[in-house]
Amino acid sequence: MADKLEPYRGKRDPRRTREPFPADGPLPRGDDDTFVIQEHHARSLHWDLRLEREGVLASWAIPKGLPPDPATNHLAVHTEDHPMEYATFEGEIPAGEYGGGTMTIWDRGTYETEKWSDREVMIVLRGERASGKYVLFRTHGRNWMIHRMSPPVESWEPMPSSLAPMSPVTRSRAPKDAGEYAWEFAWGGTRALAYIQGGRLTLRSARGADVTAEYRWLRPLAEAFGSRAAVLDGEVVRLGGTLVYVAYDALYDDGASLLDAPFETRREALEDMAVTGPRWQTAPSYPGELKAVRQAARAQSLPGVVGKHPGSPYKPGEESPAWVFVAA
């Protein structure tokens, strides 16, 4: 009888990787009901879906993760069977080895099989983060697609494909109630909205053009988000001679639109996202601190400051009096 794990062993050196490496012999027999999804920060971020089947873990690499609703199918690349011990594996696969990078468990649980053939696998997942009915179907060679058959994840909203940014009104003087606004620097950079999903980035200009290719250096920002989907509003700014993306608003967060939420709620969501990296950062915001922020803007030769009312929703494409630009 053919060794189901021969391809797995052939791609790995047990002297160099901590991945499980079972000896030859009879395969364990369980109830064919265990699944695990691992987040794999390899050469490109993806998620590995593994289903217990006849003593091994049948495996698919899913670049964008599980689809959250039936409207969108995601690519799933069939890979070699993995040993059952892999269901609990987390760790660092050394650089230069097959699949080199960090592996963490994103979710695990049990599943039920409704259909299993060489071309179609229909399952019901029962995990903490992944649940519902899915079907994997083969399209060509190792390439499969995964489709969610259950209704969309509860309260899930689709990510907008393109939004026009909101802009402030210009005032010669600060509003009389300036103390009620949160004050930020007006950076004078290039406005750009970052759409992040499945560890992939699409960057759009203020006019909606896809400018991702012009800012390839920003792509690791999306990988830092893992499976979290988000839309950020911000600017590409030159700081200390280096281009940096400065995020100052969150418009979408993991299946929830934030457009109607007040600015203070969106700001909390942005800070929770921890947008901090070598070439991206969260813009500072100072509630009620107009004078100090304006002085700092002058000292840094910035064009001015922007005050944002804490209760203001985000109005795409509008010039809103809830945001006020005042020259430095």
C-alpha positions as CSV (number, residue, x, y, z in Angstrom):
1,M,0.0,0.0,0.0
2,A,1.3,3.4,-1.0
3,D,2.7,5.6,1.8
4,K,0.4,8.7,2.0
5,L,3.1,10.7,3.8
6,E,5.9,10.0,1.3
7,P,5.5,13.4,-0.5
8,Y,5.4,15.1,2.9
9,R,8.6,13.5,4.1
10,G,10.3,14.0,0.8
11,K,10.0,17.8,1.1
12,R,11.4,18.1,4.6
13,D,14.6,17.5,6.4
14,P,13.9,16.5,10.0
15,R,17.4,17.7,11.0
16,R,16.4,21.3,10.0
17,T,12.7,21.7,10.8
18,R,10.7,21.2,14.0
19,E,7.7,20.0,12.0
20,P,6.3,16.6,13.0
21,F,8.1,13.8,11.1
22,P,6.4,10.4,12.0
23,A,8.2,7.2,11.3
24,D,7.0,4.7,8.7
25,G,4.3,2.5,9.8
26,P,0.5,2.1,10.2
27,L,-1.4,5.4,10.2
28,P,-3.5,6.4,13.2
29,R,-7.2,5.9,12.7
30,G,-9.6,8.5,14.2
31,D,-13.1,9.5,13.5
32,D,-12.3,11.6,10.4
33,D,-13.7,14.7,12.1
34,T,-10.8,16.9,13.1
35,F,-9.9,20.1,11.3
36,V,-7.3,22.8,11.7
37,I,-6.7,26.1,9.9
38,Q,-3.2,27.4,10.2
39,E,-2.1,30.9,9.4
40,H,1.2,30.6,7.5
41,H,3.5,33.6,7.0
42,A,5.6,32.0,4.4
43,R,6.9,33.6,1.1
44,S,3.3,34.9,0.8
45,L,0.7,34.9,3.6
46,H,-1.9,32.1,3.3
47,W,-4.1,29.8,5.4
48,D,-3.8,26.0,5.4
49,L,-7.0,24.1,5.8
50,R,-6.4,20.5,7.0
51,L,-9.1,17.8,7.3
52,E,-8.5,14.5,9.0
53,R,-9.1,11.7,6.4
54,E,-8.0,8.1,6.7
55,G,-5.2,8.7,9.1
56,V,-3.7,11.9,7.5
57,L,-4.6,15.5,7.2
58,A,-5.8,16.3,3.7
59,S,-4.6,19.8,3.0
60,W,-5.4,22.9,0.9
61,A,-3.5,26.3,0.9
62,I,-6.0,29.1,0.7
63,P,-4.3,32.4,-0.2
64,K,-7.2,34.7,1.0
65,G,-8.6,32.5,3.7
66,L,-12.2,31.2,4.0
67,P,-14.8,33.2,2.0
68,P,-17.1,34.9,4.5
69,D,-20.2,34.8,2.3
70,P,-21.6,32.7,-0.7
71,A,-21.0,35.6,-3.2
72,T,-17.3,35.0,-3.5
73,N,-15.2,31.9,-4.1
74,H,-11.6,31.7,-3.0
75,L,-8.7,29.8,-4.5
76,A,-7.7,26.6,-2.6
77,V,-4.5,24.9,-3.8
78,H,-4.4,21.2,-3.0
79,T,-1.1,20.3,-1.3
80,E,0.4,17.1,0.1
81,D,-1.2,15.1,2.9
82,H,0.2,16.0,6.4
83,P,0.6,13.8,9.4
84,M,-2.1,13.9,12.1
85,E,0.5,15.5,14.5
86,Y,0.4,18.6,12.4
87,A,-3.1,19.4,13.8
88,T,-1.3,20.9,16.9
89,F,1.8,22.3,15.2
90,E,2.9,25.9,15.6
91,G,6.3,27.3,15.2
92,E,9.0,28.7,12.9
93,I,9.9,26.8,9.8
94,P,13.5,27.8,9.0
95,A,14.2,30.1,6.1
96,G,15.2,28.1,3.0
97,E,13.2,25.1,4.0
98,Y,10.0,24.1,2.2
99,G,7.2,26.5,3.6
100,G,9.8,28.6,5.5
101,G,8.1,31.1,7.8
102,T,5.9,31.3,10.9
103,M,3.0,28.9,11.4
104,T,0.2,29.5,13.9
105,I,-3.1,27.9,14.6
106,W,-5.9,30.2,13.4
107,D,-8.7,27.8,14.4
108,R,-9.4,24.2,15.0
109,G,-12.3,22.0,15.9
110,T,-14.5,19.2,14.4
111,Y,-16.2,18.8,11.0
112,E,-18.7,16.6,9.3
113,T,-18.3,15.2,5.9
114,E,-21.4,15.4,3.5
115,K,-19.5,14.4,0.4
116,W,-15.9,13.4,-0.4
117,S,-14.6,12.6,-3.9
118,D,-11.5,13.3,-6.0
119,R,-13.2,16.4,-7.4
120,E,-15.5,17.7,-4.6
121,V,-15.4,17.8,-0.8
122,M,-18.5,19.1,1.1
123,I,-18.0,19.7,4.8
124,V,-19.5,21.5,7.8
125,L,-17.0,23.1,10.0
126,R,-17.6,23.5,13.8
127,G,-14.8,25.8,15.1
128,E,-14.6,29.0,17.2
129,R,-13.7,31.2,14.3
130,A,-14.7,29.0,11.3
131,S,-18.2,27.5,11.2
132,G,-20.7,26.7,8.5
133,K,-21.0,24.6,5.4
134,Y,-18.4,24.8,2.7
135,V,-17.6,23.0,-0.5
136,L,-14.2,22.5,-2.1
137,F,-14.3,21.7,-5.8
138,R,-11.5,21.0,-8.2
139,T,-11.0,23.3,-11.2
140,H,-7.6,22.3,-12.8
141,G,-4.7,20.3,-11.6
142,R,-4.0,21.2,-8.0
143,N,-6.2,24.2,-8.1
144,W,-9.5,24.0,-6.4
145,M,-12.0,26.6,-5.2
146,I,-13.7,26.9,-1.9
147,H,-17.3,28.2,-1.6
148,R,-19.4,29.0,1.5
149,M,-22.8,27.3,1.2
150,S,-24.1,28.7,4.5
151,P,-25.5,32.2,4.7
152,P,-23.0,35.0,5.3
153,V,-21.3,35.1,8.7
154,E,-23.8,36.8,11.1
155,S,-23.8,40.6,10.9
156,W,-21.1,40.5,8.3
157,E,-21.0,43.3,5.7
158,P,-19.0,43.2,2.5
159,M,-16.0,45.4,2.1
160,P,-16.6,48.4,-0.2
161,S,-14.6,48.1,-3.4
162,S,-13.9,51.8,-3.7
163,L,-14.7,54.9,-1.5
164,A,-14.1,58.6,-2.2
165,P,-12.4,60.2,0.8
166,M,-14.1,62.7,3.0
167,S,-12.5,66.1,3.2
168,P,-12.5,69.1,5.6
169,V,-13.8,72.5,5.0
170,T,-11.2,75.3,5.1
171,R,-11.5,78.0,7.8
172,S,-9.4,81.1,8.3
173,R,-10.0,80.8,12.0
174,A,-10.5,77.9,14.3
175,P,-14.1,77.2,15.4
176,K,-15.2,78.7,18.6
177,D,-15.7,75.3,20.1
178,A,-12.2,74.1,19.1
179,G,-11.9,72.4,22.4
180,E,-14.5,69.8,21.4
181,Y,-12.5,68.7,18.3
182,A,-9.7,66.1,18.0
183,W,-6.8,67.8,16.3
184,E,-4.4,66.2,13.9
185,F,-1.6,67.3,11.6
186,A,-2.4,68.2,8.0
187,W,0.4,66.2,6.5
188,G,0.3,67.6,2.9
189,G,1.0,64.1,1.5
190,T,-0.8,62.0,-1.1
191,R,-4.2,60.8,0.0
192,A,-4.7,57.1,-0.3
193,L,-7.2,54.5,1.0
194,A,-5.8,51.1,1.9
195,Y,-8.0,48.1,1.3
196,I,-6.7,45.1,3.2
197,Q,-8.2,41.6,2.9
198,G,-6.7,38.1,3.2
199,G,-3.2,39.6,3.8
200,R,-3.4,41.4,0.4
201,L,-3.3,45.2,-0.1
202,T,-5.1,47.4,-2.7
203,L,-4.2,51.0,-2.5
204,R,-6.5,53.5,-4.2
205,S,-5.9,57.2,-4.8
206,A,-8.4,59.9,-3.8
207,R,-10.0,59.5,-7.3
208,G,-10.3,55.7,-6.9
209,A,-7.4,54.7,-9.2
210,D,-5.5,51.5,-8.2
211,V,-2.0,52.8,-7.3
212,T,-0.8,49.6,-5.4
213,A,2.0,49.0,-7.9
214,E,3.5,52.5,-7.2
215,Y,3.8,51.7,-3.5
216,R,5.0,48.0,-3.5
217,W,6.9,48.8,-0.3
218,L,3.6,49.1,1.6
219,R,2.4,45.5,0.8
220,P,3.8,44.1,4.1
221,L,1.3,46.3,5.9
222,A,-1.5,43.9,4.8
223,E,0.4,40.8,5.9
224,A,0.7,42.4,9.3
225,F,-3.1,42.3,9.5
226,G,-3.3,38.6,9.0
227,S,-6.9,37.5,8.4
228,R,-8.3,40.8,9.6
229,A,-10.0,42.8,6.8
230,A,-9.9,46.6,7.0
231,V,-10.2,49.8,5.0
232,L,-7.9,52.7,6.2
233,D,-7.9,56.3,5.2
234,G,-4.5,58.1,5.3
235,E,-1.7,59.6,3.3
236,V,1.7,58.7,1.9
237,V,4.0,61.2,3.5
238,R,7.8,61.8,3.3
239,L,9.2,61.6,6.8
240,G,12.9,62.0,7.3
241,G,13.5,61.3,3.6
242,T,11.5,58.1,3.7
243,L,8.0,57.5,2.3
244,V,5.6,56.4,5.0
245,Y,1.9,55.6,5.1
246,V,0.2,57.5,7.8
247,A,-3.3,56.1,8.7
248,Y,-5.8,58.5,10.4
249,D,-9.2,56.8,10.0
250,A,-10.7,53.3,9.9
251,L,-13.7,52.9,7.5
252,Y,-14.2,49.1,7.7
253,D,-13.2,46.5,10.2
254,D,-13.5,42.8,9.7
255,G,-17.0,42.6,8.3
256,A,-18.3,45.8,9.8
257,S,-18.7,49.1,8.0
258,L,-17.7,52.0,10.2
259,L,-18.9,54.8,7.9
260,D,-21.9,55.6,10.1
261,A,-20.0,55.3,13.4
262,P,-18.8,58.5,15.1
263,F,-15.2,59.5,14.6
264,E,-14.3,58.6,18.2
265,T,-15.5,55.1,17.6
266,R,-13.6,54.8,14.4
267,R,-10.5,56.2,16.1
268,E,-10.7,53.5,18.8
269,A,-11.0,50.9,16.0
270,L,-7.9,52.3,14.3
271,E,-5.9,52.2,17.5
272,D,-7.0,48.6,18.1
273,M,-5.6,47.7,14.7
274,A,-2.1,48.8,15.9
275,V,-1.0,50.2,12.5
276,T,2.6,50.4,13.4
277,G,5.5,49.2,11.3
278,P,8.7,50.1,9.5
279,R,6.9,52.2,6.9
280,W,3.4,52.7,8.3
281,Q,2.1,54.3,11.4
282,T,-1.1,55.7,13.0
283,A,-1.4,59.4,12.9
284,P,-1.4,61.0,16.4
285,S,-4.7,62.7,17.5
286,Y,-5.0,65.2,20.3
287,P,-8.5,65.9,21.6
288,G,-8.9,69.6,22.4
289,E,-5.2,70.4,21.9
290,L,-5.5,72.9,19.0
291,K,-2.8,75.4,20.2
292,A,-0.1,72.8,20.9
293,V,-0.8,70.9,17.6
294,R,-0.8,74.1,15.6
295,Q,2.5,75.1,17.1
296,A,4.0,71.7,16.3
297,A,2.7,71.9,12.7
298,R,4.4,75.3,12.3
299,A,7.7,74.0,13.7
300,Q,7.6,71.0,11.3
301,S,6.6,73.3,8.3
302,L,3.4,71.4,7.8
303,P,0.5,73.1,6.0
304,G,-1.8,73.2,8.9
305,V,-4.0,71.1,11.3
306,V,-7.3,69.3,10.9
307,G,-10.0,69.3,13.6
308,K,-12.4,66.3,13.7
309,H,-15.6,66.4,15.6
310,P,-15.8,63.3,17.8
311,G,-19.4,62.6,16.8
312,S,-19.0,62.9,13.1
313,P,-19.7,60.0,10.7
314,Y,-17.6,59.4,7.6
315,K,-19.2,60.9,4.5
316,P,-17.4,59.5,1.4
317,G,-16.7,62.1,-1.2
318,E,-18.1,65.0,0.8
319,E,-16.5,68.2,2.1
320,S,-17.9,68.1,5.7
321,P,-18.0,70.9,8.2
322,A,-17.5,68.2,10.9
323,W,-13.8,68.3,9.8
324,V,-12.1,71.7,9.8
325,F,-8.7,72.6,8.2
326,V,-6.9,75.6,9.7
327,A,-3.6,76.7,8.2
328,A,-0.6,76.6,10.5
